[in-house]
Amino acid sequence: MKVFPSFAAKPALLPVLALVGGSLSLTLGASFAKGLFPVVGAAGTTSFRTAFAAILLLALWRPWRLPLSRRDAGAIAAYGAVLGLMNLLFYMALRTIPLGVAIAIEFVGPLAVAVAASRRRADYLWIGFAVVGLLLLLPLDATGPRLDPVGVAYALGAAVCWALYIVFGQRAGSVHGGQATSLGMTVAALVVFPFGLAQAGTALFDPSLLLAGLGVAVLSSALPYSLEMFALTRLPKQAYGVLLSMEPAVGAVVALVLLGEALSPLQWGAIACIMTASIGTARDVTPAPRDA
């Protein structure tokens, strides 16, 4: 692979920058998506994201050219359904809780899968960090900074879906990657679209909003996924996992700058605990990408 001369002495710099850029793109896309909520709602915005991402992926991979067994089709359908629900629940959470907090809670899903797949004693320590982080974020103490319970529940639902996405994605692993990704995103769009149509109605077909929806799809799906794949094939899995674990903090900073979502010291501490747990498990297990 050719690189620019200035990077020749540091071949790992490009994939690191790509992964950081992917996290920035994902969080920028989520911040941009929140601007569409007053117009088409969280469900309508999710419909934009999944529909345009599916169109782009179908055009890129043309999955109809490859054979597909009934068993593999079922695996892809399950994978796509949880992918759609994960995106929908995450955007529903963003209506009432800060972006950085929502990302941190959602990270508990792949963290649980990673710990369940490991047999190291040290993982109990990372479980402890994750539990402490969640307890600090959950709206249990009426005297401290409270998060909306419904928003937290949506974020926890997104975490469960992310865990299931990893499990179902592994089951669909025998299918060509491009075929599984494009068909899975198509299923996700079909699952989400009825919710978006019920909430936004004909606003989903407004040409000006369609352009904004395309921007959300590119920033939140197409660009970060491409950058993550570039980094994943060029970085050690431990380094990839540790860098990806920075995403809750990146989301919190981006949301502070663009949306004015200031977090309390307790909430920053909770995010730090969950990130510590994610970094700990990332030493031997690589987190799966959030979506396609």
PyMOL commands that set and color helices and strands:
alter all, ss='L'
color gray80, all
select helices_A, chain A and resi 5-7+13-34+37-61+63-65+70-94+99-106+108-116+123-137+149-174+177-205+207-232+237-244+247-259+265-281
alter helices_A, ss='H'
color red, helices_A
deselect
rebuild
show_as cartoon
